[in-house]
Amino acid sequence: MTEENMARQEAEETREEKPEVQAAQIDLDELRRKFDTEANTRFLEGWQALLVTALAVGLSVFHIYTSGFGLLLAIKQRAVHLAVVLVLVFLLYPPKKKNIKSGIPWYDFVLAGVVAYVVLYHVIYFDSIIMRAGLPTRMDLIAGFLGIVLLLEATRRVSNPILPCIAIFFLFYCYAGRHFPAMFAHRGFNFTRIINHMYMGTEGIFGIPLGVSATFVFMFILFGSFLEQTGMGRFIIDLSMALAGWSTGGPAKVAVLSSGLMGSISGSSVANVCTTGMFTIPLMKSVGYKPYFAGAVEAVASTGGQIMPPVMGAAAFIMAEFLGVPYLHVAAAAIVPALLYYFAVIVQVHLEATRLGLKGLPREKLPKILPLLKTRGHLLVPLAGIIYFLLAGYTPLKAAYYGILLTVAVSFLNKQTRMTLPKLKEALESGAKGALGVACACATVGIIVGTATLTGLGLRIASAIIALSGGILLFSLLLTMVACILLGAGLPTTANFIVTSTMAAPALLQLGVAPMAAYMFVLYFGIAADLSPPVALAAYAGAGIAGDDPMKTGGTAIKLALAGFLIPYIYVFNPMLVLVNFQPVPFILSIATALLGVFLLGMGSIGFYKTKMAAWQRALAIGGALTLLVPGLVSDTIGLAVLISMHLLQTVKARKATAAETS
């Protein structure tokens, strides 16, 4: 039996097993609660549910109003934002996850009241705090202490204990710095100085990360919530089906396209898997993909959405603030890396489908593009509007504000997409709830950023990385990558990015890496942690829908995302791909060789091109891919030679197999 026939038999066996998991058989809410800690909220009824709804809607209305008619002073804007966020966390999230079916106990009402007062303390006593800056009173210190403790508890509830524990360690480092090894030692600070630095100004909790959460991030999350209520998710899936459902392995390509598009506006890997995966994973399994492969494809595609312009994930807005550049520059710089990432996934999906002999879906069963665009194409107008507003020079805040207004306006062009009052209320409420985890993470990470500014820790860690790597850039990149992935095992993407960009990125900058490439490197590997076992949340969510082994799904996801792990190295060594020192002709050549390299890498990863590849061919293909991904005439020539050789070898082998089969 030929290798192709064996692959086809494998596909047929998969079809015969019929392990499909129908969407109706899966409790989507339970799945999200299992893998997305931010979904573990209480089930509320009656007046308690009305209270939470009123607070959430009020928070969204506050942000829409201030975005359209002018922000408050920085610390007031951040304080109001954080106060309502923390109140909602204490009302929605129980101390222990097993208590989600109980109502709100009295002590959480007390904690919500206390946290509202100590955070709004900055608004209530704003003038007097300004007048005595640097000389905190006893009440200032009490409010600061309670604020820090309650923030850490809220962050623990909405995510997990890892980030609060890291923040506590950094607070301890501020106090006991003289007892640390010489490389990291400092003179140490007393409680008064620490609380004053972390809570009473804009260097710690109320610093840049929370400022971004209180402006850009919240509004873009709200924008995504409004789009969701118009039926944008279903439209994206149908559009992807029309574009790619007919091709070889079409359902998997539909998963890649739809999840990438959804991810670009949702910014959450797990939520994206649960949204589009409920449709795409059973569809992939129905045409012959193994369950673990289907779950992995969805996880990889959903995770990549966080680096897909125009919206990207929340961390991209933080990056723009850290770099001091317009958000549009970050979105533009991310275009080529994101396309390379998705091209790599599409290549591997196509080769796997070819290996298994999987066909696309019949065209007559797929949506038609023109009728689809005619009935729901207006839903693309808000996305186009966001891009236009950014290009026209509007701030991201204004762009998101007008994007929301545009979403509501165009929704009335079709009865099915119309934003009714219940949908409007749901959009405002779900948008606010979706921002709670990001806001808590940004505020808590402010403690870590504050530690770096108070003690100079960032420069010390940068020196340590350079010393450990011997000043060799490649080794520094490897150390930074490992740090990002390890931190990502317990931190949300936004928190991971802020920590690593504060601690590790300075080392890359000292070694001459372009700032945009350095921060983008950190962002990519922070996101990659969602795919990396043992805490591969996106992959595990995909496995939950697919009904297969989570570790096997996570391992397959890493293989599919292999190009995603290499792309950051490409633009560090060739920063033109992130638009640094842009020149048209070299830029086009860089993209061309990168695409060929990614194609060769996918070939080696799957182990199939026109027929099955021998082990030495796979190794040669991966080696050739690496040479194409490194800029330079010699390396590109070697890579092209390998690519041509692989094509010729595979063509000859495939012809021999066909001849043997027909004889």
Secondary structure, DSSP 8 states (H G I E B T S, - for coil): --HHHHHHHHHHHHHHH-----GGGS-HHHHHHHH-GGG------HHHHHHHHHHHHHHHHHHHHHHHH----HHHHHHHHHHHHHHHHHHHS-SSGGGTTS---HHHHHHHHHHHHHHHHHHHTHHHHHHTTT---HHHHHHHHHHHHHHHHHHHHHS-SHHHHHHHHHHHHHHSGGGS-TTT------HHHHHHHHHSSTTTTTSHHHHHIIIIIHHHHHHHHHHHHTTHHHHHHHHHHHHHTTSTTHHHHHHHHHHHHHHHHH--HHHHHHHHHHHHHHHHHHTT--HHHHHHHHHHHHHHGGG-TTT--HHHHHHHHHHTS-HHHHHHHHHHHHHHHHHHHHHHHHHHHHHHT-----GGGS--HHHHHHHHGGGGHHHHHHHHHHHTT--HHHHHHHHHHHHHHHHTTSGGG---HHHHHHHHHHHHHHTHHHHHHHHHHHHHHHHHHHH-HHHHHHHHHHHHHTT-HHHHHHHHHHHHHHHHTTS-HHHHHHHHHHHTHHHHHHTT--HHHHHHHHHHHHHHTTTSTTS-HHHHHHHHHHTS-HHHHHHHHHHHTHHHHHHHHHHHH-GGGGTTT--HHHHHHHHHHHHHHHHHHHHHHHTBSSSB--HHHHHHHHHHHHHHHS-SHHHHHHHHHHHHHHHHHHHHHHHHHHHHHH-
